[in-house]
């Protein structure tokens, strides 16, 4: 009887330890995935843009259509993918750290109040790269693996 009780106690402890181990592994994998998602999306600019790095708050203001000029007074031209594009959601959540619907609400507020306009929407990453490369003051985003030499990658501080 004592052996049976000890076996049950040991089994329960082992079960808790296993559950804790699985939870820890899941959290570590989720954290690794989040870091990979952020590092896979980069901010791209026109090659003549002087900035090497930008604070995340300024980046949010640019993509929220609130900041309309670069520090050198060049107008900013924002390019984005469709709201339902997976890259748009990844960029919004991992780089800007806002939900895509929050960006959409900010854009709607600017437009409906008469204080701003929507960013220019492109159909694909290839179009994003081409339009950013061809437009002085342009900013957009792409997967790091798809970036070419025609655009500049901006670091986030």
C-alpha positions in Angstrom: 0.0 0.0 0.0 2.8 2.4 0.9 4.6 1.5 -2.3 1.5 2.3 -4.3 1.1 5.7 -2.6 4.7 6.5 -3.3 4.3 5.5 -6.9 1.3 7.7 -7.3 3.0 10.7 -5.6 6.1 10.1 -7.8 3.9 9.9 -10.9 2.1 13.2 -10.1 5.4 14.9 -9.4 6.8 13.6 -12.7 3.7 14.7 -14.5 4.0 18.3 -13.1 7.7 18.4 -14.0 6.9 17.2 -17.6 4.1 19.8 -17.9 6.4 22.5 -16.7 9.2 21.4 -19.1 6.7 21.4 -22.0 5.5 24.9 -21.1 9.0 26.2 -20.9 9.9 24.7 -24.3 6.7 26.2 -25.8 7.6 29.7 -24.5 11.2 29.5 -25.7 10.0 28.4 -29.2 7.4 31.3 -29.3 10.2 33.8 -28.3 12.5 32.4 -30.9 9.7 32.7 -33.5 9.0 36.3 -32.5 12.7 37.2 -32.8 12.9 35.5 -36.2 9.8 37.3 -37.5 11.2 40.7 -36.5 14.6 40.0 -38.0 13.0 38.7 -41.2 11.2 42.0 -41.9 13.3 45.1 -42.5 12.5 48.8 -43.2 13.7 49.9 -46.6 14.2 53.4 -47.9 15.2 55.2 -51.1 19.0 54.8 -51.6 19.6 58.6 -51.2 18.0 58.7 -47.8 20.7 60.1 -45.4 19.5 58.3 -42.2 21.2 55.1 -41.2 19.0 54.3 -38.2 15.6 55.5 -36.9 14.0 55.3 -33.5 11.0 52.9 -33.3 8.8 55.8 -32.2 9.7 57.9 -35.3 9.0 54.8 -37.4 5.6 54.4 -35.9 4.9 58.1 -36.5 6.0 57.8 -40.2 3.8 54.7 -40.8 1.0 56.3 -38.8 1.2 59.2 -41.3 1.9 61.7 -38.6 5.6 62.4 -39.5 5.7 63.7 -43.0 9.3 64.9 -43.4 12.7 63.3 -42.9 15.1 65.3 -40.7 16.7 66.8 -43.9 13.2 68.2 -44.7 12.7 65.8 -47.6 9.0 64.7 -47.8 8.4 61.1 -46.7 6.5 58.9 -49.1 5.1 55.8 -47.3 4.5 52.5 -49.2 2.6 49.6 -47.6 1.2 46.2 -48.7 -2.5 45.4 -48.4 -3.9 45.1 -44.9 -4.5 41.4 -45.4 -1.0 40.6 -46.6 0.9 38.4 -44.2 4.0 40.6 -44.5 2.0 43.6 -43.5 0.8 41.9 -40.4 4.3 40.7 -39.5 5.8 44.1 -40.0 3.1 45.9 -38.0 3.3 43.5 -35.1 7.0 42.7 -34.9 8.7 45.9 -36.1 6.2 48.7 -35.3 4.7 46.7 -32.4 1.2 47.7 -33.2 -1.7 45.7 -34.7 -2.5 46.2 -38.4 -6.0 47.4 -37.4 -4.4 50.1 -35.3 -2.5 51.4 -38.3 -5.7 51.4 -40.3 -7.6 53.4 -37.6 -4.7 55.9 -37.5 -4.9 56.3 -41.3 -8.7 56.6 -41.3 -8.5 59.3 -38.5 -6.0 61.3 -40.6 -8.0 61.1 -43.8 -11.5 61.7 -42.3 -10.3 64.7 -40.2 -8.7 66.2 -43.4 -5.3 66.3 -41.8 -3.6 63.6 -43.9 -3.8 60.9 -46.5 -3.4 57.2 -46.8 0.0 55.6 -47.5 0.4 54.3 -51.0 -0.6 50.7 -51.3 1.4 48.3 -53.5 0.4 44.9 -54.7 3.6 42.9 -54.0 7.0 43.0 -52.4 8.6 43.3 -55.9 6.5 46.4 -56.5 7.4 47.7 -53.0 11.1 47.4 -53.8 10.7 49.0 -57.2 8.6 52.0 -56.0 10.8 52.7 -52.9 13.9 52.5 -55.1 12.4 55.0 -57.6 10.9 57.5 -55.2 13.1 60.0 -53.3 12.1 60.1 -49.6 10.3 56.7 -49.9 10.0 54.2 -47.0 8.5 50.8 -47.0 9.3 47.3 -45.7 10.2 43.8 -47.0 11.5 40.5 -46.0 15.2 40.7 -45.4 15.7 37.8 -47.8 14.0 39.7 -50.7 15.9 43.0 -50.3 18.1 44.0 -53.3 20.8 46.5 -53.8 18.4 49.2 -55.2 17.1 50.1 -51.7 18.7 50.9 -48.4 17.9 49.0 -45.2 17.3 51.3 -42.2 18.3 50.1 -38.7 15.8 50.5 -35.9 17.1 52.0 -32.6 
